[in-house]
Amino acid sequence: MAGITGCSDFLDEQDPSNLTPDSYYTIPDHAEAALAAVYADTRFIGNDGGIFSSTWQLLEAPTGTSTTETAQNSDLNNLYGLVYDGRTQHLINYWNGLYRVIANANLVLDKVPAITPMDEGQKKKVLGEAKFLRAWAYFYLVRLWGDVPLITMPQTAASEDFRPAPSSKETVYELILEDLKTAEAAGLPWTDVSGRASLAATKSLMAQVYLTMAGFPLSKGASHYQLAAEKSQEVINYSLANPLTLNLFPDYLSLHDEKFDNRLEHIFMVQYNVVVAGNPMNNMFPNFKPVTFAGPSGTGSTVPTTEFYESYEPGDLRAKNQEGFFYTSYYTNGSGAPFDLGAPYIFKHFNQTALGKEGVPGSRNNNLNVPLIRFAEVLLIYAEAQNEVGGPNALAYDGLKRIRDRAKLNTPAMGTYTKDTFREAVWRERWHELCYEQITWFDMLRLRKVYNELTNGFDEFVGHVNLSSNEPLQSKHLLMPYPLPEMQNNPNLQPQNPGY
């Protein structure tokens, strides 16, 4: 019997290779690896959205600034036609992807504090970055769905809140700001060329959050426009003192040159490398036109509408072939004989190093990152927020002018603007400068306004007709529907958002 007991004890020994959250978080390297996993989860935007489509198109197709040359993907067609619902795959992917970021950030925040020994400065930084990423994910969720489940601890099937009900938008924003303030005080560097969250990224995201809270649906107004102006000005002031570290690129080609990933204008990006995952913006290629080494390929599932392309002012460098955000001709198989594309296509994410340029074959390794926050947006946040607080001042005007100077456009003198005309001038620059970066839809939601390409003015959100589909936006489109699979798995995720 003694022998049997001893054998039993031996068989009950834990397998050291069978890691669990309780056994894994024991050394600083584990904290860093766990944080890296949270960053990796941000690449969900490139996940499969069905044939000829990617998850990120959820934030482009409804804007009306793009259309499609393919008709095979019914979910994508429904996004363009504004008839999506809780079964739309892109919507499901966004929800799942954001909550995966949150789940893994929660693990870091729960487990890393107990790691001993670990340098306190390193620990504080890891926890600050995890909070930045959790705030980033919740900011997308609350803008897309409004009231959403607020989960701040690791979950198991035994958790009391395993099937949580939605929390109010106000409560979600409170957590977002609390997390960002913690990240702001975590000792992060002002910039980080490795692509990790930085102080500039944190302050810029805070400015985005305050600007959004000032508008719809919370309508906080002047107090939060003031906060948005203050946070964006902190970033601008750092740039003025450190122009070689944080600034606008001198040209637009640098925006999609992989050697400038995470540098100068790029404040925060989703990281891509073909060893793990290559750039996911290929659905912007023309449909079966040989613009890359792959020959007549591409899907054309996100292409600019002619009306939006033609809405740029005459002489705007952003609309100039192969120099700005569009191209109307290219080189056969990326580097051969020139040919006409027959229409404008999106050049903004075209990696010439990987795909080829005139006389130079591409490397075929598309390591270009996807921009999330650019310094150009920070300039426009300050300009808009400051104008709402007290009208345009010199710094607000300078930000607008810098954006237009790069585009080779003349800007009227500051004294010619009123508060109202300056507001719309800034909005127009947001539409034309930040297009196809998954930002425009959120501008439409917070402003409840939509740029009208034909009048060069702004329509009310409800009733605006998207020229990509000739369908009007409805009040229900101010929120996305909860994903149907989530509602089936969680009976507390109710009621469904209005209109769906």
C-alpha positions in Angstrom: 0.0 0.0 0.0 2.9 2.4 0.7 4.3 1.7 -2.7 0.9 2.4 -4.3 0.7 5.7 -2.4 4.1 6.8 -3.5 3.4 6.0 -7.1 0.2 8.0 -6.9 2.0 11.0 -5.6 4.4 10.8 -8.5 1.7 10.6 -11.1 -0.1 13.6 -9.6 2.9 15.9 -10.2 2.2 18.9 -12.4 3.7 18.8 -15.9 5.9 21.9 -16.1 5.3 22.3 -19.8 1.5 22.6 -19.2 1.3 26.3 -18.6 -1.7 28.1 -17.1 -2.2 31.7 -16.3 -1.3 30.9 -12.7 1.9 29.1 -13.5 3.1 31.3 -16.4 3.4 34.8 -15.0 6.5 34.3 -12.9 9.4 36.3 -14.5 9.7 39.7 -16.3 10.1 38.0 -19.6 6.6 36.5 -19.2 5.2 39.9 -18.7 6.8 41.2 -21.8 5.7 38.2 -23.9 2.1 38.5 -22.6 2.1 42.2 -23.5 3.4 41.3 -27.0 0.4 39.0 -27.4 -2.0 41.9 -26.7 -0.2 44.0 -29.4 -0.5 41.0 -31.8 -4.2 40.9 -31.2 -4.6 44.3 -32.7 -4.0 42.7 -36.1 -7.5 41.4 -36.1 -8.4 44.3 -38.5 -6.7 42.2 -41.2 -8.8 39.1 -40.5 -10.8 37.3 -43.2 -14.1 39.0 -44.0 -15.1 36.4 -46.5 -14.2 36.2 -50.2 -12.3 39.3 -51.4 -12.7 41.1 -48.1 -11.1 42.0 -44.8 -12.4 43.0 -41.4 -11.2 46.6 -41.6 -13.7 47.3 -44.4 -16.5 47.5 -41.8 -15.3 51.1 -41.2 -14.9 52.1 -44.9 -17.8 50.7 -46.8 -20.6 52.6 -45.0 -18.8 56.0 -45.3 -19.8 56.6 -48.9 -16.3 57.5 -50.0 -15.6 54.1 -51.5 -17.3 51.6 -53.7 -16.5 48.1 -54.9 -15.6 46.4 -58.2 -16.5 43.0 -57.0 -19.9 41.6 -56.1 -19.1 38.1 -54.7 -19.2 39.0 -51.0 -22.7 39.5 -49.8 -21.6 40.8 -46.4 -19.5 43.5 -48.0 -22.2 44.4 -50.4 -24.6 44.8 -47.4 -22.1 47.2 -45.8 -22.0 49.3 -48.9 -25.8 49.1 -49.3 -26.3 50.0 -45.6 -28.4 46.8 -45.0 -26.0 45.0 -42.7 -27.2 43.3 -39.6 -26.0 41.2 -36.7 -25.0 38.4 -39.0 -22.5 40.4 -41.0 -19.1 38.8 -40.7 -17.0 42.0 -40.5 -19.1 43.2 -37.6 -18.7 39.9 -35.8 -14.9 40.0 -36.4 -14.6 43.5 -35.0 -16.5 42.6 -31.8 -14.5 39.4 -31.3 -11.2 41.0 -32.1 -11.6 43.9 -29.8 -12.7 41.7 -26.9 -9.7 39.5 -27.5 -7.5 42.5 -27.1 -9.3 43.3 -23.8 -9.2 39.8 -22.5 -5.4 39.5 -22.9 -4.9 43.0 -21.6 -6.9 42.0 -18.5 -4.6 39.0 -18.0 -1.6 41.2 -18.1 -3.2 43.7 -15.7 -4.2 40.9 -13.3 -1.1 38.8 -13.3 1.9 41.0 -13.8 1.7 43.0 -10.5 2.5 39.8 -8.6 5.7 39.0 -10.6 8.7 39.2 -8.2 11.4 40.1 -8.6 10.7 42.6 -11.4 12.0 46.1 -11.9 9.3 48.5 -10.8 9.8 50.9 -13.7 9.5 48.0 -16.2 6.4 46.7 -14.5 4.8 50.1 -14.5 5.5 50.5 -18.2 4.1 47.1 -19.1 0.9 47.8 -17.1 0.6 51.3 -18.7 0.9 49.8 -22.2 -1.7 47.2 -21.3 -4.1 49.9 -20.1 -3.5 51.9 -23.3 -4.4 48.9 -25.4 -7.5 48.2 -23.3 -8.6 51.8 -23.6 -8.0 51.7 -27.4 -10.2 48.6 -27.8 -13.0 50.0 -25.6 -12.9 53.3 -27.5 -13.8 51.4 -30.7 -16.5 49.3 -29.0 -18.3 52.3 -27.4 -18.3 54.3 -30.6 -19.5 51.4 -32.7 -22.1 49.8 -30.4 -22.8 52.4 -27.6 -23.6 50.5 -24.4 -21.3 47.4 -24.3 -20.2 44.8 -21.7 -17.5 46.2 -19.5 -15.0 43.5 -18.6 -12.0 44.4 -16.5 -10.9 41.0 -15.0 -9.9 37.7 -16.6 -12.9 35.5 -17.4 -13.7 31.9 -17.0 -16.9 29.9 -17.3 -17.2 30.2 -13.5 -16.9 34.0 -13.4 -19.9 35.7 -11.9 -20.1 38.1 -14.9 -19.4 35.5 -17.5 -22.5 36.7 -19.4 -22.4 40.4 -18.7 -25.1 42.9 -19.6 -24.1 46.1 -21.4 -22.7 49.0 -19.3 -23.6 52.5 -20.2 -21.6 54.6 -22.6 -20.7 57.0 -19.8 -19.3 54.2 -17.7 -17.2 52.8 -20.6 -15.8 56.3 -21.2 -14.9 56.6 -17.5 -12.8 53.4 -17.8 -11.2 54.6 -21.1 -10.0 57.8 -19.5 -8.9 56.1 -16.3 -6.8 53.7 -18.3 -5.3 56.4 -20.4 -4.4 58.6 -17.4 -2.6 55.5 -15.9 -0.8 55.0 -19.2 0.1 58.7 -19.3 1.8 58.4 -15.9 3.6 55.1 -16.7 6.9 56.4 -17.8 6.4 55.7 -21.5 8.9 57.4 -23.9 7.5 60.3 -26.0 8.0 58.2 -29.2 8.9 54.6 -29.8 10.2 53.3 -33.1 9.5 49.7 -32.1 5.8 50.5 -32.5 4.8 50.2 -28.8 2.5 52.7 -27.2 4.3 56.0 -26.4 3.4 59.1 -24.5 2.6 60.8 -27.8 0.2 58.0 -28.7 -1.4 58.1 -25.3 -1.9 61.9 -25.3 -3.2 61.8 -28.9 -5.7 59.0 -28.1 -6.9 61.1 -25.1 -7.4 64.0 -27.4 -9.4 61.8 -29.8 -11.5 60.6 -26.8 -12.2 64.1 -25.5 -13.1 65.3 -29.0 -15.5 62.4 -29.4 -17.1 63.0 -26.0 -17.6 66.6 -26.8 -19.8 65.6 -29.8 -22.5 63.0 -30.1 -23.9 61.0 -28.4 -22.5 62.3 -25.1 -22.6 66.0 -26.2 -20.2 67.2 -23.4 -19.5 70.3 -25.4 -17.1 73.1 -24.5 -15.5 71.4 -21.5 -14.4 68.5 -23.5 -13.4 70.5 -26.6 -11.1 72.3 -24.1 -9.6 69.1 -22.9 -9.1 67.9 -26.5 -7.4 71.1 -27.3 -5.1 70.8 -24.3 -4.1 67.2 -24.9 -3.4 67.8 -28.6 -1.5 70.9 -27.9 0.8 69.0 -25.6 1.7 66.7 -28.5 2.1 69.7 -30.9 4.4 71.5 -28.3 6.6 68.4 -28.1 6.8 68.3 -31.9 7.7 72.0 -32.1 10.6 71.3 -29.7 11.6 68.0 -31.4 10.8 68.4 -35.1 13.1 65.6 -36.2 11.3 63.1 -33.9 7.6 64.1 -34.4 6.4 66.1 -37.4 4.6 65.9 -40.7 6.4 64.0 -43.5 7.5 66.4 -46.2 5.8 64.3 -48.8 2.9 61.8 -49.1 5.1 58.9 -50.4 6.7 58.6 -47.0 3.3 57.8 -45.5 3.4 54.4 -47.2 7.2 53.7 -47.2 7.9 50.9 -44.9 11.3 52.3 -43.8 9.3 55.1 -42.1 7.0 52.8 -40.1 6.6 54.1 -36.5 8.6 57.3 -37.3 8.0 61.0 -37.5 4.3 61.4 -38.5 3.3 57.9 -37.6 2.4 58.1 -33.9 0.7 54.7 -33.5 0.3 51.9 -36.0 -0.7 48.2 -36.3 2.5 46.3 -36.8 3.0 44.0 -39.8 5.8 41.8 -41.0 5.5 39.0 -43.5 7.3 36.6 -41.1 4.1 36.8 -38.9 1.5 38.6 -41.1 1.8 40.9 -44.1 0.0 44.2 -44.7 -3.7 43.5 -45.0 -4.8 46.4 -47.3 -4.6 44.4 -50.5 -8.4 44.8 -51.1 -7.6 48.3 -52.3 -5.8 46.9 -55.4 -7.7 47.3 -58.7 -9.7 44.3 -59.8 -7.5 42.1 -62.1 -5.1 44.9 -63.2 -1.4 44.1 -63.0 -0.2 46.8 -60.6 2.0 44.4 -58.6 4.4 41.5 -59.1 1.4 39.2 -58.8 0.2 40.3 -62.3 -3.6 40.6 -63.1 -4.8 40.1 -59.6 -6.4 42.2 -56.8 -10.1 42.3 -55.9 -11.1 46.0 -56.2 -13.4 45.6 -53.2 -12.5 49.0 -51.8 -12.0 51.7 -54.5 -12.7 55.4 -54.3 -15.9 56.8 -55.6 -15.4 59.1 -58.6 -17.3 61.9 -56.8 -15.0 61.8 -53.7 -11.9 61.7 -55.8 -13.1 64.7 -57.8 -14.0 66.6 -54.6 -10.4 67.6 -54.0 -9.6 71.2 -54.8 -7.8 71.8 -58.2 -4.1 71.4 -57.7 -4.4 69.4 -54.5 -1.3 67.2 -54.4 -3.2 64.5 -52.6 -5.2 63.8 -55.8 -2.2 63.8 -58.1 -1.4 60.5 -59.7 1.2 58.5 -57.8 2.2 61.4 -55.6 -0.7 61.7 -53.3 -3.4 59.3 -52.1 -4.5 58.0 -55.5 -3.2 56.6 -58.7 -4.7 56.5 -62.2 -1.9 54.7 -63.9 0.9 52.3 -63.0 3.5 49.9 -64.3 2.8 46.4 -65.6 3.5 43.8 -62.9 4.6 46.7 -60.6 7.7 47.7 -62.5 7.2 47.2 -66.3 5.6 49.3 -69.0 3.2 52.1 -67.8 -0.5 51.6 -68.4 -3.6 53.5 -67.7 -5.9 52.2 -64.9 -9.0 53.7 -66.4 -10.1 55.1 -63.0 -8.7 56.4 -59.7 -7.6 53.8 -57.1 -6.2 54.2 -53.6 -2.4 54.6 -53.5 -2.3 55.6 -49.8 -1.4 52.1 -48.6 0.5 50.9 -51.7 4.0 49.7 -50.6 6.2 50.3 -53.6 9.2 48.6 -51.8 7.2 45.4 -51.8 5.0 45.7 -54.8 7.3 47.5 -57.3 7.7 50.9 -58.9 8.9 52.2 -62.2 11.9 50.0 -63.3 12.3 48.5 -59.9 10.7 45.1 -59.1 9.2 44.8 -55.6 10.7 42.7 -52.8 7.3 40.8 -52.5 7.5 41.2 -48.7 4.8 43.7 -47.7 6.0 44.8 -44.3 4.1 48.1 -44.3 2.3 48.9 -41.1 -1.3 50.2 -40.9 -1.6 53.8 -39.5 -3.9 54.4 -36.6 -2.8 57.8 -35.3 -0.9 60.3 -37.4 0.4 63.7 -36.4 -1.7 65.3 -39.2 -4.8 64.2 -37.2 -3.4 65.7 -34.0 -3.1 69.1 -35.8 -6.7 68.8 -37.0 -8.0 67.8 -33.6 -6.4 70.9 -32.0 -7.7 73.1 -34.8 -11.3 71.8 -34.4 -11.3 71.7 -30.6 -9.8 75.2 -30.2 -12.2 76.7 -32.7 -15.2 75.3 -30.7 -13.8 76.8 -27.5 -13.0 80.3 -28.7 -12.7 80.5 -32.4 -9.6 80.0 -34.5 -6.3 81.2 -32.9 -2.8 81.3 -34.5 -1.9 77.7 -33.5 -5.2 76.3 -34.8 -4.8 78.2 -38.1 -1.2 77.1 -38.4 -2.2 73.5 -38.1 -4.8 73.8 -40.8 -2.4 75.7 -43.0 0.4 73.1 -42.5 -2.0 70.4 -43.8 -2.9 72.5 -46.8 0.7 73.6 -47.5 1.8 70.1 -47.9 -1.0 69.6 -50.4 0.2 72.6 -52.3 -3.0 74.6 -51.6 -3.4 78.2 -50.7 -5.1 78.9 -47.4 -7.2 82.1 -46.9 -5.8 84.5 -44.3 -6.8 83.8 -40.7 -8.8 86.9 -40.5 -11.1 85.8 -43.3 -12.5 82.9 -41.3 -15.4 83.0 -38.9 -15.9 80.3 -36.3 -18.4 78.6 -38.6 -16.4 78.7 -41.8 -13.2 77.6 -40.0 -15.1 74.6 -38.5 -16.2 73.4 -41.9 -12.7 74.0 -43.4 -11.2 71.7 -40.7 -13.9 69.1 -41.3 -13.1 69.1 -45.0 -9.5 68.6 -44.3 -10.3 65.7 -42.1 -12.3 64.0 -44.9 -9.6 64.7 -47.5 -6.5 64.1 -45.4 -7.6 61.1 -43.2 -9.6 59.2 -45.9 -9.3 55.4 -46.1 -7.7 55.2 -42.6 -10.8 53.9 -40.8 -11.4 57.3 -39.3 -14.2 58.9 -41.4 -17.0 56.7 -40.1 -16.3 57.9 -36.6 -16.3 61.5 -37.7 -19.7 61.0 -39.2 -21.0 59.5 -35.9 -19.6 62.1 -33.5 -20.6 65.1 -35.8 -23.8 63.6 -37.1 -22.7 65.3 -40.3 -21.5 63.9 -43.6 -19.4 65.6 -46.3 -21.3 66.1 -49.5 -18.9 65.6 -52.4 -21.2 67.5 -54.8 -21.9 70.6 -52.8 -18.6 70.7 -50.8 -20.7 71.3 -47.7 -22.0 69.0 -45.0 -25.3 67.2 -44.7 -27.1 66.0 -41.6 -26.2 62.3 -41.0 -29.8 61.1 -41.1 -31.0 61.4 -44.7 -27.6 61.9 -46.4 -27.5 59.7 -49.5 -24.2 57.8 -49.9 -23.3 58.2 -53.6 -21.6 54.7 -53.5 -25.0 53.1 -53.2 -27.6 55.9 -53.6 -29.0 54.8 -50.2 -29.7 57.2 -47.4 -28.3 56.9 -43.9 -30.8 56.2 -41.2 -30.9 56.9 -37.5 -30.2 53.2 -36.8 -26.8 53.5 -38.5 -25.6 55.7 -35.7 -24.9 52.3 -33.9 -23.9 48.9 -35.2 -26.2 45.9 -34.3 -24.9 43.6 -31.6 -23.5 40.4 -33.3 -26.2 37.8 -33.4 -23.8 34.9 -32.3 -23.0 37.0 -29.2 -26.6 37.6 -28.4 -27.3 33.9 -28.7 -24.4 33.0 -26.4 -25.1 35.8 -23.9 -28.9 36.3 -23.2 -27.9 39.4 -21.1 -26.7 41.2 -24.2 -30.0 42.9 -24.9 -32.0 44.6 -26.1 -30.6 44.8 -29.7 -29.7 48.3 -30.8 -32.6 50.2 -32.3 -33.7 49.4 -35.8 -32.0 46.0 -36.2 
